Amino acid sequence: MILDAIARGGAYATLHPRFAKAFAYLQETDLAALPDGRYELEGDAIYVLVMTVDGRGQSGAKFEAHQRYVDIQAVISGEEVMGWSPIDACTQPTPFDSAKDVGFYADRPAAWMRVPPGSFALFFPEDVHAPLAGTGKIKKAVVKVAV
């Protein structure tokens, strides 16, 4: 898990062959002007989901992990809070949904972090995370990068 400013995203380009393209998009695009929807950068290998949603609060946030994608969750506006735990410390009560690339977990996050506008949280497959734990309207761009 990584938490940093979008402006510093290039510092992580060497961690994955597709990160340079993903962070360049986040840095060079007027994210606030994008309507909600899916934007393909490299087909299913790199795509962006822009969404404006109501935060669920910590008690309503879903604790999830993915196997095929890294999530780069960039906050555009609103008060976003995200939870995190290492996958080895979590219990998965239901089978992983490989069609949707998501597994849900019964545990509560080991840590909660505020992710302000202009920042991102990056979650690898071994990071269980609880997005949308903030309150009010949250606009974010979630870059899905195939592992």
QUIDA-V793777 format. One record per backbone hydrogen bond with DSSP energy under -0.5 kcal/mol. NH is the residue of the N-H (numbers start at 1). CO is the residue of the C=O. If there is no record, write none. Layout:
nh->(NH | NH)
co->(CO | CO)
//
This chain:
nh->(2 | 4 | 6 | 8 | 9 | 11 | 12 | 13 | 15 | 16 | 19 | 20 | 20 | 22 | 23 | 24 | 25 | 26 | 27 | 28 | 29 | 31 | 33 | 34 | 34 | 37 | 39 | 41 | 42 | 42 | 45 | 47 | 48 | 49 | 50 | 50 | 51 | 51 | 53 | 55 | 56 | 57 | 60 | 60 | 61 | 64 | 64 | 65 | 70 | 71 | 72 | 72 | 73 | 73 | 74 | 74 | 75 | 75 | 76 | 77 | 79 | 80 | 80 | 82 | 83 | 84 | 85 | 87 | 89 | 90 | 93 | 94 | 97 | 98 | 101 | 102 | 103 | 105 | 106 | 107 | 110 | 111 | 113 | 115 | 116 | 118 | 119 | 120 | 121 | 122 | 123 | 123 | 127 | 128 | 128 | 129 | 130 | 131 | 133 | 135 | 138 | 139 | 140 | 141 | 142 | 143 | 143 | 144 | 144 | 145 | 145 | 146 | 146 | 147)
co->(122 | 120 | 118 | 5 | 6 | 8 | 9 | 10 | 12 | 13 | 16 | 13 | 16 | 18 | 19 | 20 | 21 | 22 | 23 | 24 | 25 | 29 | 30 | 30 | 31 | 50 | 48 | 46 | 43 | 46 | 42 | 144 | 39 | 142 | 37 | 48 | 49 | 140 | 138 | 136 | 132 | 134 | 56 | 57 | 57 | 62 | 129 | 103 | 145 | 123 | 70 | 143 | 71 | 121 | 72 | 141 | 73 | 119 | 139 | 139 | 135 | 78 | 115 | 113 | 130 | 111 | 128 | 126 | 86 | 87 | 91 | 104 | 102 | 96 | 97 | 97 | 65 | 63 | 91 | 91 | 84 | 84 | 82 | 80 | 114 | 75 | 116 | 4 | 73 | 2 | 71 | 121 | 124 | 85 | 126 | 64 | 83 | 129 | 81 | 79 | 53 | 77 | 51 | 74 | 49 | 72 | 141 | 47 | 142 | 70 | 143 | 45 | 144 | 68)
//
